[in-house]
Amino acid sequence: MTDIVNSIRAINSKAVVAVEENNVDKITWLESTTPISKADILAKQKQLVTAYDNNKYQRDRKEEYPSMADQLDHIYHNGVEKWKKTIKAVKDKYPKE
C-alpha cells in the first residue's frame, strides 16, 4: 500500500516533509520543498493503490515460485518441459486479471 509520504515522493522524489497521522491535512513542508496540492497528493495515492492492487497476482506468484536455484536445479534434473509445467501451475493458480 502507500501512505501520504510515499505519494508525495512519487510526485517529487526530493521532497522533505513531515506528516502527522498519515493525514494530508497535517503536512509540514521542510527545507524549502515546494508544496504539492492536497488534490494532487490524493490523486497520486489513489493511482499508487490501484497499481498495487492490480499487481496482486505478481506478489502471490513470487511467494509461491521456487527459488531461482531450485528452478535451475529442476531444469537440470527434469528438463525444461517439466519446469514449464511447475511454473504454469502457479500462473494458473494466480492468473493476471
N, C-alpha and C positions, 0 to 999 in steps of 0.2 A: 504494500500500500504506500501511500505517500502522505506526508504532512505538509504544513504550510512552508516550512523552511526548504524542503525538497522542491516544492512547487516554485518558490522564489528562485532557487538556484538553477532550476531548469530554464528559467527565463533569463537570469543573469548569474552566471557561474561565479562571478566575483563579488556578489552581494554579501554584505556583512550586516547581519540583523540579529535581533533578539526577539523571540516570540514567546509570549506567555500563554500557557494553557492551549497551545496549538490553535490559537484564536486569531483570525485575520484582522480583528479589531484591536488586537494588542501587539502590534508590531512596532519595534523601535528600530529605525534605520540608523546604522552606525557607519563611522568612517567615511562620511560624505557619499554614501551609497544613494543613488537616485531612487526615490520611492517608486514603486510599481503600484498601479491601481488595484484595489481590492477585487474588482471585477476581473481583471486580467489574471490575478493570482488564483482566484476560484475557478476560472475557466481552464487554466493550466492544470490545476489539481484534478478537475474532472477528466481532462484529457489523459493524464497520467494514470488515474484509477481505471479508466476504460481500457487503456493499453495493457495494464497489469492484469485485469480481469480477462481480457481476450487471449492472453497467453498462458492461462492456467494449464492447458494441456502440455505445454512445454515444461513447466515446473513438475507436473506429475510424471511425465516421461523420464525426466532427468533423475528423479528419485528411484525409478524402477529399472532403468537401464543398468546392466552390469558395468563395472569399471572398464575403462579402455584396455587395461592389461588383461582383464578376464575376457573381454571381447576378442582381443587378438589371440589369446590362447585358445579360445573356442574355434576361431577360424583355422588356426594351425592344426588342431586335432580333428575337427569335424568338417572343415570346408566352408566356403562362403555361402553355399545354398542353405545349410543348416543354420548358420549365423543369421541369414536374412529372415528365416522363419522365427527365430527368437526375437529379433528386433520388430518384426511385423506384428507379433503378438502384443507387444507393448503399444505400438502405434494404433492397433485396432482397439485396444482397451481404452486409450486416451486419444480419440480422433480430434483432428482440427475441427473447429466448429464453423 
